[in-house]
Structure formats: C-alpha cells, structure tokens
Amino acid sequence: MTATSVDRLTLRRTIGAYVALTKPRIIELLLVTTVPAMIVAAEGWPGARLVVMTVLGGSLAAGGANATNMYIDRDIDRVMERTKGRPLVTGEVEPRSALVFAIALQAVAFALLWVEVNLLSACLALGAGLFYIFVYSLWLKRSSPSNIVIGGAAGSADDYSAADVPMLPAVAAVETTTSKILAYAGAVLVTAVAFWPAAGLGPIYGVPATAAAALFVLHAARLRNDPSPKQAMRTFTFSITMLTVTFAAMAIDELVRSGW
C-alpha cells in the first residue's frame, strides 16, 4: 500500500469517526418527524428550499448535541459493551476535538437556520440541543430512573448497572418498568387519536396512525406479560415503526387535502 493510499484510508476513518459522533441513526428519526410537521403547519408543501434548509440546519444542530452527549458520556461509554466502540473510547477522536466539533456544528446550525429559515427556528433548535445536553445528559441521565423508558428497556440494563447510570430497568422492578411502558403507550394512542380532529386531518392520517398506535399498545401489553429481552426489543423497534407510519400518514393526508 502506497503512502497516498494510507493517507486516504486514514482520512476516511477520521471522517467516519466524526460522523459517528453525531449519531446519524438518531438524526434520521428526528427528520422523520420534522418534515411532516412542517407540511401540516403550512397546510401543504412549504417549499423545497425551506424544507432542505430546515432539515440541514436541524441535522447539524442534532449532530452537535449528539456529539456533545458523547463527549459527556465518554466515561460511562468505556464500561458498557454496546458503547466501547465509540470514537472517544477507541481514541479515534480526542475529547477536546470532539467538543470543538460539536460546538462548531451548533454554531453553523444556528446561523444557517437564522439566515435561511427564521430566528425562532434557530433559537428552538439551540434550545432543544441545550435541553438535551444539560437536562438529559448532565442531569436526568445520571440521577433519575425516568430518564428514558422504552429505549432503556430494550437494551442494556446490565450495561447501565455497570456504569452506575440509574436507567429505569436497572434500578426498578421489571413489573414497574413494563407497567410504565404500557401506560406511556396508552398515552401515545390517546394523543394520536386526539390529533386527528385537532389538526383537521382526514382518514388518510387517522386510520393508519390509530392502527399503528393501537399495535404499539399491543406490543407494550405483550411486554408486560412477557418481559423478555426479545420482546423488549420488538417493542422498541415497533415504536420507531409507529412514529414513521404516523408522521408519514400525517404528511400524505395534508398534501392530498391541499391538492399538492
């Protein structure tokens, strides 16, 4: 292998490490909820440029918040099996570099949203990032068992115990955890149904959204009766499917109704 080839490989690995800091899979889920919400708010297609700029700015803001979260959590990531391969643990990225990268992403996101969308969007994106960093990452995650419920149940209760993080399944009885998941799933169903008339949407939204939320309740009920890791992961996975179906139906309904 030539020196040029080695340099290219190193560059690709470095870029990949910085991309991993942003947690791109989480950003994908955020985008699934952002665009349909814009369509409903605009009562139709808000325009390609606005959508692209909002998505780009939101992605940068979320990526910056996620990278900051990795910077904060680098101590506990070292002792959990599922996070031992993260860039700050493996040494692919230095902590200071990760923090500078995270702040830079947030700054670019704020400027982009302010110029291309509006100041309110820029402030909301920044506020959401600060909430995630200070309220969740620095406070709730390390002090409250209610910091996250469904995601914590799906995976890594043994990991969180080892890291001394009070994730609900690591500090509460399985019965308590699954009961709360079922209660939250019920709340999701009620919200999905209530949003139908509240937003003035039609059956294109209402039928699939209600069905998806009802199936989510069914998954949660099954988890309540069978609190196995397999069923927990099914419930967690379906929660993502449910969100995707709900927001996609929301967007399609509004676009059809607006005649776009």
C-alpha positions, 0 to 999 in steps of 0.5 A: 500500500502506497503512502497516498493510499494510507493517507486516504484510508486514514482520512476516511476513518477520521471522517467516519469517526466524526460522523459517528459522533453525531449519531446519524441513526438518531438524526434520521428519526428526528427528520422523520418527524420534522418534515411532516410537521412542517407540511401540516403547519403550512397546510401543504408543501412549504417549499423545497428550499425551506424544507432542505434548509430546515432539515440541514440546519436541524441535522447539524444542530442534532449532530452537535448535541449528539456529539456533545452527549458523547463527549459527556458520556465518554466515561460511562461509554468505556464500561458498557459493551454496546458503547466501547466502540465509540470514537472517544473510547477507541481514541479515534477522536480526542475529547477536546476535538470532539467538543470543538466539533460539536460546538462548531456544528451548533454554531453553523446550525444556528446561523444557517437556520437564522439566515435561511429559515427564521430566528425562532427556528434557530433559537428552538433548535439551540434550545432543544440541543441545550435541553438535551445536553444539560437536562438529559445528559448532565442531569436526568441521565445520571440521577433519575430512573425516568430518564428514558423508558422504552429505549432503556428497556430494550437494551442494556440494563446490565450495561447501565448497572455497570456504569452506575447510570440509574436507567429505569430497568436497572434500578426498578422492578421489571413489573414497574418498568413494563407497567410504565411502558404500557401506560406511556403507550396508552398515552401515545394512542390517546394523543394520536387519536386526539390529533386527528380532529385537532389538526383537521386531518382526514382518514388518510392520517387517522386510520393508519396512525390509530392502527399503528398506535393501537399495535404499539399498545399491543406490543407494550401489553405483550411486554408486560406479560412477557418481559423478555429481552426479545420482546423488549426489543420488538417493542422498541423497534415497533415504536420507531415503526409507529412514529414513521407510519404516523408522521408519514400518514400525517404528511400524505393526508395534508398534501392530498387535502391541499391538492399538492 
